[in-house]
Amino acid sequence: MILALLGRLGSALAVIWAAATLGFVALNLLPGDAIETQLRLSGVDADTIAERRAELGLTASAGERYVRFLLAVVRGDLGESWLSGEDVTQAIARNLLPTATLAVGALVVACVLGILLGVAAALAIPVVSASANILLQLSLSMPIYWTGTLAIFLFTVQLGLLPSAGAGRLSQLVLPVLVLGYHTTGAIARVLQSNIREAMSEDFVRTARAKGLSERHVLGVHVLRLAMLPVISVIGLQAGFLFSGAVITESLFVRPGIGRLLLDSVIQQDYPVVLGIVILAGMLYVTASLVADMALRFLDPRVTL
């Protein structure tokens, strides 16, 4: 067990290292000079730009900068924003709570709706199954910006029930949570639907039916318990995606958060902030995956880490 946990920890560190490295390489391959682009808008001369580049250590080779970057990350130092001078860790922490609130709410909606749609789609009731499959397919196929735009048009423009922007009030959280939760529902429902149909053909189901148990009892007690196990891993992956910052959702609904911070930093070429968010996203993914695997191991001792 200890060796398995150490192996998972090593894999998690490797994923975080790979994310940080790929982010560093990608940003260094981009054309242009971020510092020159930022300062040129202020009308400064070439000497000032050169001094600023030297101050940030950008005159060193890519290899030297990469080593310094990794050593700083190991120390827990993500650097400072090139634009505001704010510590990257503080900037991320300031935007983490709005994203976490959105992600937790969306995950709850996705789990509840995903389980309901997955069960309904697997039932041998034509009308119920067809309706659930339509909603499931829309969740999987419709881009989130289109779903969000339709939600804003319906609930804000036409009905005037909910605000479409901002943060701070519960009413401002409802639409983005529902949109992001519905967008995440499809993966959970699809896996659950497939698992239920597969479990319904197992011998223990036929045995339960032969004992005279009702279909509701067979589905709710025997089949669903088995079919839910693989769904836990899917929920873990979706949680990693949600917590790492839903860029489109936060931008569409004009909410603060990690996603908005990432988008603004990419546009403004504030690379230390971008790399900090990339590292955070890697950490959230591996943490969510590890928690899901531990939960699966606890519910089913046959599963190994």
C-alpha positions in Angstrom: 0.0 0.0 0.0 2.8 2.4 0.9 4.7 1.6 -2.2 1.6 2.2 -4.3 1.1 5.6 -2.6 4.7 6.5 -3.2 4.3 5.4 -6.9 1.2 7.6 -7.2 3.0 10.5 -5.6 5.9 10.1 -8.0 3.5 10.1 -10.9 1.7 13.2 -9.6 5.0 15.0 -9.4 5.9 13.9 -12.9 2.6 15.3 -14.2 3.2 18.6 -12.5 6.7 18.8 -13.8 5.5 18.0 -17.3 2.8 20.7 -17.2 5.3 23.3 -15.9 7.9 22.3 -18.6 5.4 22.3 -21.4 4.1 25.7 -20.3 7.6 27.1 -20.1 8.6 25.8 -23.5 5.3 26.9 -25.2 5.6 30.5 -23.9 9.2 30.7 -24.9 8.4 29.6 -28.5 5.8 32.3 -28.9 6.9 35.0 -31.4 7.7 38.5 -30.2 9.1 39.9 -27.0 6.5 40.3 -24.2 8.5 42.9 -22.3 9.2 45.0 -25.4 5.5 44.8 -26.4 4.4 45.9 -23.0 6.9 48.7 -22.5 6.7 50.0 -26.1 3.1 51.1 -25.4 4.4 53.3 -22.6 6.7 55.1 -25.0 10.0 54.1 -23.2 13.3 53.9 -25.1 15.3 50.9 -26.0 17.7 51.3 -23.1 14.9 51.1 -20.6 13.5 48.0 -22.3 17.0 46.4 -22.1 17.4 47.2 -18.5 14.0 45.7 -17.7 14.8 42.5 -19.6 18.1 42.2 -17.6 16.3 42.9 -14.4 13.9 40.0 -15.1 16.7 37.7 -16.1 15.5 37.4 -19.7 18.9 38.1 -21.2 20.1 34.6 -20.0 19.8 31.6 -22.2 16.6 29.5 -22.2 18.3 26.7 -20.4 19.5 28.9 -17.6 16.0 30.5 -17.2 14.4 27.0 -17.2 16.7 25.8 -14.4 16.0 29.0 -12.4 12.3 28.6 -13.0 12.2 25.0 -11.7 14.3 25.8 -8.6 12.0 28.7 -7.8 8.9 26.4 -8.2 10.5 23.8 -5.9 10.9 26.6 -3.3 7.3 27.6 -3.7 8.2 30.8 -5.5 6.1 31.4 -8.6 7.6 34.9 -9.2 5.9 38.2 -9.7 3.5 39.6 -12.3 5.4 41.5 -15.1 2.6 44.0 -15.2 1.5 44.7 -11.6 4.5 43.4 -9.7 2.1 41.4 -7.5 3.2 38.1 -6.2 1.8 35.4 -8.5 0.8 33.2 -5.5 -1.2 36.1 -4.1 -2.8 36.8 -7.4 -3.9 33.2 -7.8 -5.1 33.0 -4.2 -7.2 36.2 -4.6 -9.0 34.6 -7.6 -9.2 31.0 -6.3 -12.4 31.4 -4.1 -14.7 32.5 -6.9 -13.5 29.7 -9.1 -13.8 27.2 -6.3 -17.4 28.3 -5.5 -18.3 28.0 -9.2 -16.6 24.6 -9.5 -18.2 23.1 -6.4 -21.7 24.2 -7.4 -21.2 23.0 -11.0 -19.9 19.6 -9.8 -22.9 19.1 -7.5 -25.2 19.9 -10.4 -23.3 17.6 -12.8 -23.3 14.7 -10.4 -27.0 14.9 -9.6 -28.1 15.6 -13.2 -25.6 13.1 -14.6 -26.8 10.2 -12.4 -30.5 11.0 -13.2 -29.9 11.2 -16.9 -27.6 8.2 -16.9 -30.3 6.1 -15.2 -33.1 7.4 -17.3 -31.2 6.8 -20.5 -30.5 3.2 -19.6 -34.1 2.4 -18.8 -36.2 0.3 -21.2 -38.9 3.0 -21.3 -38.8 4.5 -24.8 -40.1 8.0 -24.0 -37.9 8.4 -20.9 -34.8 6.9 -22.5 -35.2 9.0 -25.7 -35.7 12.2 -23.8 -32.7 11.5 -21.5 -30.5 10.7 -24.5 -31.4 13.9 -26.2 -30.4 16.0 -23.2 -27.3 13.8 -22.8 -26.3 14.4 -26.5 -26.9 18.1 -26.2 -24.6 18.3 -23.2 -21.9 16.4 -25.0 -22.2 18.2 -28.4 -23.1 21.8 -27.7 -20.2 24.2 -27.0 -20.4 25.8 -23.6 -20.3 29.3 -25.0 -23.4 28.4 -27.0 -25.2 26.9 -24.0 -24.3 29.9 -21.9 -25.5 32.4 -24.6 -28.9 30.6 -24.8 -29.2 30.6 -21.0 -28.5 34.3 -20.9 -31.0 35.0 -23.7 -33.7 32.9 -22.0 -33.4 33.6 -18.3 -32.0 37.1 -18.4 -33.2 38.8 -21.6 -36.5 37.1 -22.1 -37.7 36.1 -18.6 -35.6 38.5 -16.5 -35.3 36.0 -13.8 -31.5 35.8 -13.2 -28.6 38.2 -13.7 -26.1 37.2 -16.3 -22.9 38.9 -15.0 -21.0 39.7 -11.8 -20.3 37.9 -8.6 -21.1 38.4 -4.9 -24.8 37.4 -4.8 -26.3 34.0 -4.9 -28.5 34.9 -7.9 -25.3 35.8 -9.9 -24.0 32.3 -9.3 -27.1 30.3 -10.5 -26.7 30.7 -14.3 -23.0 29.9 -14.5 -23.3 27.0 -12.2 -26.2 25.5 -14.2 -24.5 26.1 -17.5 -21.1 24.6 -16.4 -22.8 21.8 -14.5 -24.9 20.8 -17.5 -21.9 20.9 -19.8 -20.1 18.5 -17.4 -23.1 16.2 -17.0 -22.7 14.4 -20.3 -19.5 12.5 -19.5 -20.9 11.3 -16.2 -24.3 10.3 -17.6 -22.8 8.5 -20.7 -20.4 6.3 -18.6 -23.2 5.5 -16.1 -25.6 4.6 -18.9 -23.1 2.2 -20.4 -22.3 0.6 -17.1 -26.0 0.1 -16.2 -26.7 -1.6 -19.5 -23.7 -3.8 -19.1 -24.6 -4.7 -15.5 -28.2 -5.5 -16.4 -26.9 -8.5 -18.4 -24.9 -10.0 -15.5 -25.9 -13.3 -13.8 -26.6 -11.7 -10.4 -29.3 -9.5 -12.0 -31.0 -12.6 -13.4 -30.7 -14.3 -10.0 -32.3 -11.2 -8.3 -35.1 -11.2 -10.8 -35.6 -15.0 -10.3 -36.0 -14.3 -6.6 -39.0 -12.1 -7.4 -37.3 -8.8 -6.6 -38.9 -5.7 -8.3 -37.1 -4.0 -11.1 -36.8 -0.8 -9.0 -35.0 -2.8 -6.2 -32.7 -4.6 -8.7 -31.7 -1.3 -10.3 -31.4 0.8 -7.2 -29.7 -1.7 -4.9 -27.8 -4.1 -7.1 -27.1 -2.6 -10.5 -26.6 1.0 -9.6 -24.1 0.1 -6.8 -21.9 -1.7 -9.3 -22.4 0.8 -12.2 -21.4 3.8 -10.0 -17.9 2.6 -9.3 -16.3 3.6 -12.6 -18.2 6.9 -12.6 -16.2 8.0 -9.5 -13.1 8.2 -11.7 -15.0 10.3 -14.3 -16.2 12.6 -11.5 -12.6 13.1 -10.3 -11.4 14.0 -13.8 -14.3 16.5 -14.2 -13.6 18.0 -10.8 -10.0 18.6 -11.9 -11.3 20.4 -15.0 -13.7 22.5 -13.1 -11.3 23.5 -10.4 -8.5 24.4 -12.8 -10.7 27.3 -14.0 -13.5 27.4 -16.5 -12.1 30.1 -18.8 -15.1 30.4 -21.1 -17.7 30.3 -18.3 -16.0 33.0 -16.2 -15.5 35.2 -19.3 -19.0 34.7 -20.6 -20.6 35.6 -17.3 -18.1 38.3 -16.5 -17.0 36.6 -13.2 -13.7 36.9 -11.4 -11.7 33.7 -11.1 -8.7 31.7 -12.2 -10.1 31.3 -15.7 -10.5 35.1 -16.2 -7.0 35.7 -14.7 -5.5 33.2 -17.1 -7.2 34.7 -20.2 -6.2 38.2 -19.2 -2.6 37.2 -18.5 -2.3 35.4 -21.9 -3.6 38.5 -23.7 -1.3 40.8 -21.8 1.6 38.3 -22.1 2.1 38.2 -18.3 3.9 34.9 -18.5 4.7 34.3 -14.8 1.0 34.4 -14.0 0.3 32.0 -16.9 2.9 29.5 -15.7 1.6 29.8 -12.1 -1.9 28.9 -13.2 -0.6 26.0 -15.4 1.2 24.6 -12.4 -1.9 25.0 -10.2 -4.0 23.3 -12.9 -1.6 20.3 -12.9 -1.8 20.1 -9.1 -5.6 20.2 -9.1 -5.8 17.5 -11.7 -3.6 15.1 -9.9 -5.2 15.8 -6.6 -8.7 15.2 -7.9 -7.6 12.0 -9.6 -5.9 10.7 -6.5 -8.9 11.5 -4.3 -11.2 9.7 -6.8 -8.9 6.7 -6.9 -8.8 6.5 -3.1 -12.6 6.8 -2.9 -12.8 4.0 -5.5 -10.4 1.9 -3.5 -12.4 2.4 -0.3 -15.7 1.5 -2.0 -14.2 -1.5 -3.8 -11.3 -3.2 -2.1 -10.6 -5.2 -5.3 -9.3 -2.1 -7.0 -5.6 -1.3 -6.6 -4.0 2.1 -6.8 
